[in-house]
Amino acid sequence: MSNQNRKTIFTTIAIDKETGSLVEKLCKRYSLKKGEIVKRAFLYIDKACINPSEAPESTKAELAKINKRQDDIIRFIRHYEEEQLNPMIRVCNSIAVRFDTVVKDMNEELNREIANSKDALIQVLRKLDEQFGKQAEVINNHSKVINHLFQI
């Protein structure tokens, strides 16, 4: 059953002795088979977009290229930050400040309206109290008169 599942087609390639010894050395160092080391090397070359026909001049030159790429990316990020992000942050901040101002103004206006309504309500209640007090006096006076008339 396991032989039926294994339908891998193998290909042979010709390499010189120097390359063969390099493959052997890498196999021993990383405890991999020759096929695995070659496969992983090609996957790495493909993933890193390395052109094998353009051998790197030196490690220093490659590091300089990487540093240049990083500098380009950092420059792009800073430019984007200056052109896009900072203006958006300023606009958001000004909107927040305006919003806070409007909320404070509305709060003050509501407090004034509540105070005015409270004062008006107190005045109405005082007038009602006065009117009911007068009515109570009139009723008391009438009851005294009626009681006085009853006694006669």
Steps between C-alpha positions, in 0.01 A plus 500: 500500500773744585660440159179602323488834685858579407490623142786750517703527183870551564732693271877484491725796440869518418723701734876531521706353786542833676122555509451138605736541794321823596166315495653219711640750750161674534323164536728402789474843664118511495430123511302503177496278193639631171154533347372691802793742508466573127123544528531737797777697331286553191196592709714754688637647177148527360349647818781754544483597129869436459631478145773232506657635180568828681726388779531753781816705481555494872315475825564869553337586167198282578464662842524841335216402263291380792572821691403704195171309475435559869582869462264521201223335702562729798503802269170387347345449844613844617374662180165321537486604863565865413268509199213281622506402866598829665227700319244234594613515862476880499150488352390238754645710779325816382172308469545370855570852628193637321291213632620566855419872462151426368436251780615751764282773347201266489564395858511862615184582302318200646607595851371856443170368363464262794574782746248730325238224498566430866461869588178522296365186667584636845319825416193311377499286814527811720209663316296181539589490869394863537174437315425188703591694815253774402237239420562336837459839672175567314371152588600546864332841510184355343500211746534748790213706361287187452585378849422844640169508311419151621551603857261789471 
